Amino acid sequence: MLTHIFSPTTCAQCRLCCNFCQRSAWETPFLEPELATQLVQDGLPLTTRPHGAKSFTLPFATSDPEENCNCPLLDTSTGCSLPRDKRPFECRVWPIRLMLDEQHRLCIACYKDCPALLHPDTWQKLVDYATGELLPTLLDYAERFPESIRPLDAHYTIIWRNKKAAAPSVV
């Protein structure tokens, strides 16, 4: 969570980013290899997504695509059970996401249904941060972990787009 942009109270009340229905289970965060190894050692079952991306397995009870499930790392009273600096990168920068557009160009996108973005000043602060100070970190992460990059989805708005096509290994 970007605490210098979003109110921790607003995020704690919502937790949309920590809850998944079966049809949106693809949204679970990519786990960096070191974190994935630690979570397996702690007994958390993981799954492998396309392109080798690791994420946690959600314990759905039925096959209903609308069934909801909390992130297994979410403590409903205190929030994420991981220390802030040990959380998946995608969680730390939510609602920003690395994605590929229709032409397979790297994009920085934002989840447009995040309730914390309803205030116009917050939206502009997020865009300015993502396309300014945070951009080199996002680009470095995309280069180191191309398997974390997802195809653009209708729930996201592009806020920055690379001018050249992505490498075939990312697609």
Secondary structure, 3 states (H helix, E strand, C coil): CCCCCCCHHHHHHHCHHHEEEHHHHHHCCCCCHHHHHHHHHCCCCEEECHHHCEEECCCCCCCCCCCEEECCCEECCCEECCCHHHCCHHHHHCCEEEEECCCCEEEEEEECCCHHHCCHHHHHHHHHHHHCCCHHHHHHHHHHCHHHCEECCCCEEEEEEEEEECCCCCC
